[in-house]
Amino acid sequence: MSPVKNEVSNADTLTRAAFDYQNQGWCEYRQPFPADLLAEVKQRIEEISRLRQPEVVYEDGSDVARGVHGCHRYDEACAALVRSRILVDLAETLIGSRVYVYQFKANIKAAREGREWPWHQDFAFWLHEDGMPSPDAVTIAINLDEAHESNGPLRVLDGTHRLGVLESVSRKENRTSNWKDDVSSNLSHAVPPELIGGLLADYPMSQFTGLPGTITAFHPCIVHSSSNNHSNDRRSILFVTYNSVDNAPTHATRPDFLVDPDTSPL
């Protein structure tokens, strides 16, 4: 009987997650992730972040690692994580179709040195830079470290996933093809500053705080950001973006470690 109970419990958890996701543009998925796999991935991310490779990016003007991208393509632990049924089932439930890994990254905020991510929408990058037809994708975040109010947790504006892509005419005209601008603290597709005040006034803000292993998922169009890390605690988060197999980009030219060309369903 216990397998049936577990399946029912998981189904209820997925149903609740889908309800929250549709209504507020994000959800917390209260499903425990295997601690041994998470620990192995955390160790591998730390090791890879010390390598001088193109997929490792740094804070502007320093040797402090800001992120690691696409290592699911060659690292066994990261590959196992993105294929975990816990994550794939959640992604397929939220999107409503078979999925593949579109993007994998670990955003690292070093203690006292980790820089902000300005207010932005992920779909603006995927639409303009890669030609993703629609926002039929989802990003699932897994805390590798504890995220708290002082170390720059992810923060989102509830409900902004319904607004579509927010951008000014000048922002459209000044697009850049330099992928490094997509992973810096000076983002190429940030939400225009003149819109931020109104959004903050009209939409409630939620912060993704939690212990290692906390799982959240958010919509490609939700407006989100994070502040500088003002604490003595590192804040590392894995972000796995799953895309519908029917929604492959039409002109992806960025490096494979930013946009995985393998669209095979998981």
Secondary structure by P-SEA (a helix, b strand, c coil): caaaaaaaaaaaaaaaaaaaaaaccbbbbcccccaaaaaaaaaaaaaaaacccccccccccccccccccccccccaaaaaaaacaaaaaaaaaaacccccccbbbbbbbccccbbbbcbbbaaaaaacccccccccbbbbbbbcccccccccccccccccccccccccaaaaaaccccccccccccccccccccaaaaaaacbbbbbbcccccbbbbbccccccccccccccbbbbbbbbbbbbcccccccccccccccccccccc
